[in-house]
Amino acid sequence: MIEIGVLLGVMVLAAAWMVKVVLRRGKRRTENVEGLLIESAHTAQAREDRSTYNAASMHGSTPQQQRFRP
């Protein structure tokens, strides 16, 4: 029975620690918008790269099904 109490105590402490970490992260604020602008630029670049380097552009054609010929 003691083992169950210790296990539950450790689980409660772990949950409390996780709640503390999550709440602490929410309090951080940026003093300027440079970080947001950098993140926005990286997101736009990733979106452009995904459309530029898709399967059709890398292989020279769109993927096609191979038809069976006996």
C-alpha positions as CSV (number, residue, x, y, z in Angstrom):
1,M,0.0,0.0,0.0
2,I,2.9,2.3,0.7
3,E,4.2,1.7,-2.9
4,I,0.9,3.0,-4.3
5,G,1.1,6.1,-2.2
6,V,4.7,6.8,-3.3
7,L,3.7,6.2,-6.9
8,L,0.7,8.5,-6.7
9,G,2.9,11.1,-4.9
10,V,5.5,11.0,-7.6
11,M,2.8,11.3,-10.3
12,V,1.2,14.3,-8.6
13,L,4.6,16.0,-8.3
14,A,5.4,15.4,-11.9
15,A,2.0,16.8,-13.0
16,A,2.5,19.9,-10.8
17,W,6.0,20.4,-12.3
18,M,4.6,20.2,-15.8
19,V,1.8,22.7,-15.0
20,K,4.4,25.1,-13.6
21,V,6.5,24.8,-16.7
22,V,3.6,25.4,-19.0
23,L,2.4,28.4,-17.0
24,R,5.8,29.9,-16.9
25,R,6.2,29.7,-20.7
26,G,2.9,31.7,-21.1
27,K,4.3,34.6,-19.2
28,R,7.2,35.3,-21.6
29,R,6.5,38.2,-23.9
30,T,8.6,39.6,-26.7
31,E,9.7,43.3,-26.5
32,N,9.7,43.7,-30.2
33,V,8.3,42.0,-33.3
34,E,11.6,40.9,-34.8
35,G,11.1,37.3,-33.7
36,L,7.6,37.2,-35.1
37,L,8.9,38.6,-38.4
38,I,11.7,36.1,-38.6
39,E,9.2,33.3,-37.9
40,S,6.8,34.6,-40.5
41,A,9.7,34.8,-43.1
42,H,10.8,31.2,-42.4
43,T,7.2,30.0,-42.7
44,A,6.8,31.7,-46.0
45,Q,10.1,30.3,-47.3
46,A,9.1,26.8,-46.2
47,R,5.8,27.2,-48.0
48,E,7.6,28.4,-51.2
49,D,10.1,25.5,-51.0
50,R,7.4,22.9,-50.7
51,S,5.7,24.2,-53.8
52,T,8.9,24.7,-55.7
53,Y,10.5,21.3,-55.0
54,N,7.5,19.0,-55.4
55,A,7.6,15.7,-57.2
56,A,6.7,17.1,-60.6
57,S,9.5,19.6,-60.6
58,M,12.1,17.3,-59.3
59,H,11.3,14.4,-61.6
60,G,10.4,16.4,-64.7
61,S,6.9,15.1,-64.9
62,T,3.9,14.2,-62.8
63,P,3.7,10.8,-61.3
64,Q,1.8,8.4,-63.6
65,Q,0.4,4.9,-63.1
66,Q,2.2,2.2,-64.9
67,R,-0.2,0.2,-67.0
68,F,0.2,-3.5,-67.2
69,R,0.9,-4.9,-70.7
70,P,0.8,-8.7,-71.1
